[in-house]
Amino acid sequence: MERLQKVIANSGVASRRKAEELIVNNKVKVNGNIVNTLGAKVDKNDQIEVNGVAISKEEKVYYVLNKPREVITSVADDKGRKTVVDLIKDDKRIYPVGRLDYDTTGLLILTNDGDLANLLMHPKNEIDKCYVAKISGMLSPKEMMTLKTGVIIDGVKTRKSRVKVRKTDKESNTSIVEIVIHEGKNHQVKKMFEAVGHEVLKLKREKIAFLDLKGLKSGEYRKLNPKEVSTLYALVRK
C-alpha cells in the first residue's frame, strides 16, 4: 500500500505538492469514489482518476549527466536559460537529484524516482560526493584539517569530509584539491573553501557514490543499468 499523493506524483501527472492540492479539492477518484483525505492509501489494483483521467504508473528512468557550465540545474528557468532537463531526450517528467551551480560542472543524476532521489539527498545516508576544485592559494596543514573536521557555514558546522591536494602551481598561486562530502547545502564546497580563506575558481563533481563520468564528455549522458540502480538502493538502505 502506498499513499495516494505519492502514487499520483510517481505517475508523472503532478508533483507531490500539487497532487495533495488535487486530492483536497475533490479532483481525485479511487475506484470511482472521490477521495479527499491526505494520507489515504491505495494498492496496485486500485483505479485512480485525476480530473476524470485514469493515471498509469510511469516507467522509472535514471540518467547520469556530465553537466556543462552555464546550464541551470532545474526543470525550467523563468529567464529562458538552458536547463539540465533540456539536455536529455526523454518525454518523461524527470528532474535532477540535488543541484550543481550554474558555473559548476560534472556528475548529476536525473530521474523520475522520487523515493531514490530523496534517499540519495538525505545527509543521514552519507552518500559520497566527490568534487575537484581549483582554488586560489595553497592549503596549509591547519586549513586542510579544518576542512576535514568541519567548518561553520551559514551558522552550521559541516560534517567531516575527506580532502586531498592533487596539484599545486606556485607560479599561478593555485591548487587543485579533491574534497569528498556527504551533504548538499547550497554552494557548500565554495563556502567551505571560503571559510578557510580560499576562493574556488573552478568546480567539478567527479563522482556520486560509485558513479563517475567515465566515457561522458561535457553535455553527454547515459542511462543507469538495473544493477547500478539496485546498488544505489542498497547503499541508501544499508
C-alpha positions in Angstrom: 0.0 0.0 0.0 1.2 3.5 -0.9 0.0 7.0 -0.1 -2.3 8.3 -2.8 -0.4 11.5 -3.4 2.8 9.5 -3.9 1.2 7.3 -6.5 -0.1 10.3 -8.4 3.3 12.0 -8.2 5.1 8.8 -9.4 2.7 8.6 -12.4 4.1 11.9 -13.7 0.8 13.7 -13.6 1.8 16.2 -10.9 4.3 16.9 -8.2 3.7 15.6 -4.7 2.5 19.0 -3.5 0.2 19.5 -6.5 -1.2 16.0 -6.0 -2.1 16.9 -2.4 -3.9 20.0 -3.7 -5.8 17.9 -6.2 -6.9 15.5 -3.5 -8.2 18.1 -1.0 -10.0 19.8 -3.9 -12.0 16.7 -4.7 -10.2 16.2 -8.1 -9.2 12.6 -7.4 -11.2 9.4 -7.5 -10.2 5.9 -6.4 -12.3 3.1 -7.8 -15.0 5.6 -8.8 -15.2 7.4 -5.5 -13.9 10.8 -4.6 -11.0 10.7 -2.1 -10.2 14.0 -0.4 -8.2 12.8 2.6 -4.4 13.2 2.6 -2.7 10.1 3.6 -5.2 7.8 2.1 -3.5 4.6 0.8 -4.0 2.6 -2.3 -2.6 -0.6 -3.8 -1.6 -1.6 -7.3 -5.0 -2.8 -8.2 -6.9 0.4 -7.4 -8.1 2.5 -10.3 -7.2 6.1 -9.8 -8.5 9.1 -11.8 -7.2 12.7 -11.7 -9.6 15.3 -13.2 -11.5 12.4 -14.8 -8.5 10.9 -16.4 -7.2 7.5 -15.4 -3.5 7.5 -14.4 -0.9 4.8 -15.2 2.3 4.1 -13.4 5.2 5.7 -15.2 8.3 3.7 -16.0 11.2 4.7 -13.8 14.2 6.1 -15.6 17.7 7.0 -14.3 20.3 9.1 -16.0 23.9 10.3 -15.3 24.7 13.6 -17.0 28.0 15.4 -17.3 26.7 18.9 -16.7 28.3 21.7 -18.6 28.9 25.2 -17.3 26.2 27.8 -17.7 23.3 25.3 -17.5 20.7 25.5 -14.8 20.1 22.6 -12.5 16.3 22.8 -12.8 13.4 21.5 -14.9 12.6 25.0 -16.1 14.0 28.6 -15.9 12.0 31.8 -15.9 14.9 33.6 -17.7 14.9 31.2 -20.6 18.3 29.7 -19.9 19.1 26.1 -20.8 18.4 23.6 -18.1 19.8 20.1 -17.4 16.5 18.6 -18.4 16.8 20.2 -21.9 19.9 18.2 -22.5 18.2 14.8 -22.1 15.9 13.5 -24.8 13.2 11.8 -22.8 9.5 12.7 -22.7 9.1 11.5 -19.1 8.9 14.1 -16.3 12.5 13.7 -15.0 14.2 16.1 -12.5 17.7 16.5 -11.1 18.7 14.9 -7.8 20.2 17.7 -5.8 21.9 20.6 -7.7 25.0 21.9 -9.2 25.6 25.7 -9.5 25.3 27.5 -12.8 29.1 27.6 -13.2 29.8 24.1 -11.7 30.3 21.2 -14.0 30.2 17.4 -13.6 28.1 14.5 -12.5 24.4 14.9 -11.9 21.7 12.2 -11.5 18.3 12.8 -13.1 15.3 10.5 -12.5 11.6 10.3 -12.0 12.0 8.1 -9.0 11.2 10.4 -6.1 12.0 7.7 -3.5 15.5 7.2 -4.6 16.1 10.9 -5.1 15.1 11.7 -1.5 17.2 8.9 -0.1 20.3 10.0 -2.1 19.9 13.6 -0.9 19.4 12.9 2.8 22.6 13.5 4.7 22.0 10.6 7.1 22.7 8.1 4.3 26.2 9.6 3.9 26.4 9.2 0.1 29.9 10.3 -1.0 30.0 13.2 -3.4 33.5 13.8 -4.8 34.4 17.3 -6.1 37.6 18.6 -7.6 38.2 22.4 -7.1 40.7 24.7 -8.5 41.3 27.2 -5.7 43.4 30.3 -5.1 46.5 29.8 -3.0 47.9 26.8 -1.2 46.1 24.9 1.6 48.1 24.9 4.8 48.0 21.8 7.0 45.8 23.6 9.5 43.4 24.7 6.8 43.2 21.2 5.5 42.5 19.8 9.0 39.7 22.4 9.5 38.1 21.3 6.2 38.3 17.7 7.2 36.8 18.2 10.7 34.1 20.7 9.7 33.8 24.4 9.1 31.0 26.8 10.0 28.9 27.9 7.0 25.6 29.8 7.4 25.8 29.2 11.1 26.0 25.4 10.9 29.1 23.2 11.1 29.6 20.9 8.1 30.1 17.2 8.6 33.5 15.6 8.3 35.0 15.4 4.8 38.0 13.9 3.1 40.4 16.3 1.5 43.4 15.7 -0.7 45.6 18.2 -2.7 46.1 16.8 -6.2 48.3 19.5 -7.6 49.8 22.9 -6.8 51.0 25.7 -9.1 53.2 28.2 -7.3 53.6 30.3 -10.5 49.8 30.9 -10.7 49.4 30.5 -6.9 46.6 28.0 -7.4 45.8 24.4 -6.2 43.7 21.5 -7.4 42.0 20.0 -4.4 39.8 16.9 -4.2 37.1 17.0 -1.5 34.5 14.4 -0.6 31.4 15.5 1.3 28.1 13.8 2.3 25.9 16.8 2.4 24.4 19.1 -0.3 24.0 22.5 1.2 23.7 25.5 -1.1 27.1 26.4 -2.5 28.6 24.2 0.2 32.0 23.4 -1.3 32.6 27.0 -2.3 31.6 28.2 1.1 33.8 25.6 2.8 36.9 26.8 1.0 36.0 30.5 1.5 35.7 29.8 5.2 39.4 28.9 5.3 40.4 31.8 3.0 40.5 30.4 -0.5 38.3 31.3 -3.5 37.0 28.5 -5.7 37.9 29.3 -9.3 36.5 26.2 -10.9 34.5 23.3 -9.5 33.6 19.9 -10.9 31.8 17.0 -9.3 33.5 13.8 -10.4 31.6 11.1 -8.5 28.5 10.3 -6.6 29.0 7.1 -4.7 30.4 4.6 -7.2 29.1 6.5 -10.3 31.6 8.5 -12.3 31.9 10.4 -15.6 33.9 7.7 -17.5 33.1 7.9 -21.2 30.9 11.1 -20.9 32.0 14.3 -22.5 30.6 17.6 -21.3 26.8 17.6 -22.0 26.6 13.9 -22.6 24.5 11.5 -20.6 23.7 7.8 -20.2 21.1 5.6 -18.6 21.9 3.7 -15.5 21.6 0.0 -15.8 19.4 -2.1 -13.4 22.5 -3.3 -11.5 23.6 0.3 -10.9 20.1 1.3 -9.7 19.9 -1.7 -7.3 23.4 -0.8 -5.9 22.3 2.8 -5.2 19.2 1.5 -3.4 21.4 -0.9 -1.4 23.7 2.0 -0.4 20.9 4.2 0.9 19.1 1.3 2.7 22.1 -0.2 4.4 
